[in-house]
Amino acid sequence: MESHAHISERMKHEQLEVSLAFVMSKVEAYLSPYGMITAKAMRDWWTVTLDLKGRNVGATLAVALPCDPCGRPGRTMSEICVVLEHTYATLATLHEHSGGLLSELLDIARRQSTPAAVCAILLVSQQEKLPDISLLSALGIHRLYVLEHPHLAHYSTESYVDALAWFIQQRAPMLLVTSATPNGRDWMPRLAAQLRLPFVPNCLGLDIRDDGLFALRSIYEGRAYVQIRTALHGRTALAALVPGVRGTPAIIQQDSASMSALEITSFLPELQQRNGQERIRQISIQAPSPEEVELDAAERIIAGGRGVGQEGFTTIATFAHLLSAAVGATRVATDLGWVEHARQIGATGKIVHPKLYIACGISGAAQHTSGMSEAQTVIAINPDRSAPIFALADLGLLGDANQVLPLASKLLEQS
Ligand SMILES: Cc1cc2nc3c(=O)[nH]c(=O)nc-3n(C[C@H](O)[C@H](O)[C@H](O)COP(=O)(O)OP(=O)(O)OC[C@H]3O[C@@H](n4cnc5c(N)ncnc54)[C@H](O)[C@@H]3O)c2cc1C
């Protein structure tokens, strides 16, 4: 690992180079039809010399540079940072949507006119081991920032907001992104409010150009898409990407020779001392049983509708437990009181993005499918071959779900 002194020296050089490239691109774009331009960095301002048809004209360009959130000139405009989540209890693995998130950002970086690096950020405590980060090199990520602090041993809103606010003030990246997971949706808007930075939640796609953040979002419960532009005025943009939209990256370099060298830099962020005044204190961590997992965070969902009847939901819960899946339902099932309303999927319920969705006794009305159409794999069990749900299904089983599920449970128990 590099020493802190070396890193800060290298950062200064990078900042200068990037800022110079930025200024030159702006000035050249405006004046190049008139003659030669040279620019020289003088601390926070620039001396620009123009050769207008043989006549030298000197000009001082006072801070035409983008400013960081604190108004300091000369910041690094070349970093796109992604805050990765890792398994909560064991710190063993990165969040399963990290690959998709990184791929999206690599695409954004490739589209930039000035070189931009995608940098991963992990927040950990010093005592704990890093998760397996081989995915980063395999995808071509060159830089990992590790924010280490004893208060980061477990997720807490305040410590994440403090640590990332500190990081943004140090590095001022052009874009900071995370997954719109329950944690990401918790800390990112607070960070945006604290630093007064532009923030776009729940994006399906992102781009950054012409000093603006372009985000694709779904509206009207997934029935329409809209692209919005947020003016940045040189500030760091914050965005949360809906997990699972991008899917697992298709090409991962497997051989170690072609894997990029990952430069790891550790920081000790300054977190506010709250001396027992924290708003949230952690007492213990208890993993919910799979069927209690929040639907929007679930990887696997077994959903039931009118066709399975009230008793059918007991069969669904047993099957879901064996598959470590969450239980979902149609509005008919929740309106009839078979399942609580929080489990309803669809236009007036939750929008879900699981890897696997098994629809049991569900016809596939548009109001239901608008909430689950982004599931990666859909299996439908229904005796009516004309049921619209089959049009969405990767695998359809013509039959009675109340017979199929107990059989499937038995097979799972035996295996
Ligand atoms: C404004 C509005 C908002 C709405 N919002 C939502 C929403 O958010 N979510 C939602 O889900 N709905 C919503 N609805 C309701 C929606 O239009 C449908 O009525 C509802 O989704 C149908 O639920 P279902 O598939 O359980 O029932 P049904 O449409 O009655 O389908 C039952 C299916 O079960 C099959 N079946 C029968 N027996 C079996 C068996 N033994 N095994 C397997 N399959 C069997 C049948 O063949 C049938 O296809 C909304 C409606 C309106 C008007």
The ligand as an SDF file (V2000), in Angstrom:
LIG
                    3D

 53 58  0  0  0  0  0  0  0  0999 V2000
  -56.7370    0.6230   -9.3590 C   0  0  0  0  0  0  0  0  0  0  0  0
  -56.3640   -0.8090   -9.1910 C   0  0  0  0  0  0  0  0  0  0  0  0
  -55.1630   -1.1100   -8.6140 C   0  0  0  0  0  0  0  0  0  0  0  0
  -54.7790   -2.4430   -8.4420 C   0  0  0  0  0  0  0  0  0  0  0  0
  -53.5790   -2.7240   -7.8700 N   0  0  0  0  0  0  0  0  0  0  0  0
  -53.2000   -4.0090   -7.7890 C   0  0  0  0  0  0  0  0  0  0  0  0
  -51.9300   -4.3630   -7.2270 C   0  0  0  0  0  0  0  0  0  0  0  0
  -51.1630   -3.5010   -6.8040 O   0  0  0  0  0  0  0  0  0  0  0  0
  -51.5950   -5.6540   -7.1660 N   0  0  0  0  0  0  0  0  0  0  0  0
  -52.4110   -6.6520   -7.6150 C   0  0  0  0  0  0  0  0  0  0  0  0
  -52.0200   -7.8160   -7.5360 O   0  0  0  0  0  0  0  0  0  0  0  0
  -53.6100   -6.3570   -8.1130 N   0  0  0  0  0  0  0  0  0  0  0  0
  -54.0330   -5.0780   -8.1990 C   0  0  0  0  0  0  0  0  0  0  0  0
  -55.2610   -4.7980   -8.6950 N   0  0  0  0  0  0  0  0  0  0  0  0
  -56.1530   -5.9190   -8.9640 C   0  0  0  0  0  0  0  0  0  0  0  0
  -55.8950   -6.5600  -10.3060 C   0  0  0  0  0  0  0  0  0  0  0  0
  -56.5850   -5.8660  -11.3200 O   0  0  0  0  0  0  0  0  0  0  0  0
  -56.3830   -8.0120  -10.3180 C   0  0  0  0  0  0  0  0  0  0  0  0
  -57.7210   -8.0510   -9.9860 O   0  0  0  0  0  0  0  0  0  0  0  0
  -55.6240   -8.9250   -9.3710 C   0  0  0  0  0  0  0  0  0  0  0  0
  -54.2450   -8.7800   -9.5510 O   0  0  0  0  0  0  0  0  0  0  0  0
  -55.9830  -10.3680   -9.6130 C   0  0  0  0  0  0  0  0  0  0  0  0
  -55.4570  -11.1580   -8.5900 O   0  0  0  0  0  0  0  0  0  0  0  0
  -55.3050  -12.7220   -8.7380 P   0  0  0  0  0  0  0  0  0  0  0  0
  -54.4030  -13.0050   -9.8890 O   0  0  0  0  0  0  0  0  0  0  0  0
  -54.9190  -13.2270   -7.3990 O   0  0  0  0  0  0  0  0  0  0  0  0
  -56.7740  -13.2260   -9.0220 O   0  0  0  0  0  0  0  0  0  0  0  0
  -57.4740  -13.6960  -10.3500 P   0  0  0  0  0  0  0  0  0  0  0  0
  -57.3270  -12.7010  -11.4070 O   0  0  0  0  0  0  0  0  0  0  0  0
  -58.8510  -14.0960   -9.9700 O   0  0  0  0  0  0  0  0  0  0  0  0
  -56.6400  -14.9790  -10.8170 O   0  0  0  0  0  0  0  0  0  0  0  0
  -56.6370  -16.1920  -10.1470 C   0  0  0  0  0  0  0  0  0  0  0  0
  -55.8680  -17.1810  -10.9930 C   0  0  0  0  0  0  0  0  0  0  0  0
  -55.6490  -18.3440  -10.2720 O   0  0  0  0  0  0  0  0  0  0  0  0
  -55.7440  -19.4490  -11.1700 C   0  0  0  0  0  0  0  0  0  0  0  0
  -56.0240  -20.6300  -10.3620 N   0  0  0  0  0  0  0  0  0  0  0  0
  -57.2220  -21.1170   -9.9360 C   0  0  0  0  0  0  0  0  0  0  0  0
  -57.0310  -22.2210   -9.2050 N   0  0  0  0  0  0  0  0  0  0  0  0
  -55.7040  -22.4420   -9.1510 C   0  0  0  0  0  0  0  0  0  0  0  0
  -54.8860  -23.4310   -8.5300 C   0  0  0  0  0  0  0  0  0  0  0  0
  -55.4180  -24.4360   -7.8010 N   0  0  0  0  0  0  0  0  0  0  0  0
  -53.5510  -23.3770   -8.6930 N   0  0  0  0  0  0  0  0  0  0  0  0
  -52.9920  -22.3860   -9.4300 C   0  0  0  0  0  0  0  0  0  0  0  0
  -53.7180  -21.4310  -10.0420 N   0  0  0  0  0  0  0  0  0  0  0  0
  -55.0650  -21.4560   -9.8940 C   0  0  0  0  0  0  0  0  0  0  0  0
  -56.8360  -19.0750  -12.1120 C   0  0  0  0  0  0  0  0  0  0  0  0
  -56.7270  -19.8100  -13.3430 O   0  0  0  0  0  0  0  0  0  0  0  0
  -56.5520  -17.5850  -12.2750 C   0  0  0  0  0  0  0  0  0  0  0  0
  -55.7060  -17.3710  -13.3980 O   0  0  0  0  0  0  0  0  0  0  0  0
  -55.6580   -3.4730   -8.8620 C   0  0  0  0  0  0  0  0  0  0  0  0
  -56.8590   -3.1430   -9.4650 C   0  0  0  0  0  0  0  0  0  0  0  0
  -57.2110   -1.8430   -9.6240 C   0  0  0  0  0  0  0  0  0  0  0  0
  -58.5210   -1.5160  -10.2740 C   0  0  0  0  0  0  0  0  0  0  0  0
  1  2  1  0
  2  3  1  0
  2 52  2  0
  3  4  2  0
  4  5  1  0
  4 50  1  0
  5  6  2  0
  6  7  1  0
  6 13  1  0
  7  8  2  0
  7  9  1  0
  9 10  1  0
 10 11  2  0
 10 12  1  0
 12 13  2  0
 13 14  1  0
 14 15  1  0
 14 50  1  0
 15 16  1  0
 16 17  1  0
 16 18  1  0
 18 19  1  0
 18 20  1  0
 20 21  1  0
 20 22  1  0
 22 23  1  0
 23 24  1  0
 24 25  2  0
 24 26  1  0
 24 27  1  0
 27 28  1  0
 28 29  2  0
 28 30  1  0
 28 31  1  0
 31 32  1  0
 32 33  1  0
 33 34  1  0
 33 48  1  0
 34 35  1  0
 35 36  1  0
 35 46  1  0
 36 37  1  0
 36 45  1  0
 37 38  2  0
 38 39  1  0
 39 40  1  0
 39 45  2  0
 40 41  1  0
 40 42  2  0
 42 43  1  0
 43 44  2  0
 44 45  1  0
 46 47  1  0
 46 48  1  0
 48 49  1  0
 50 51  2  0
 51 52  1  0
 52 53  1  0
M  END
$$$$
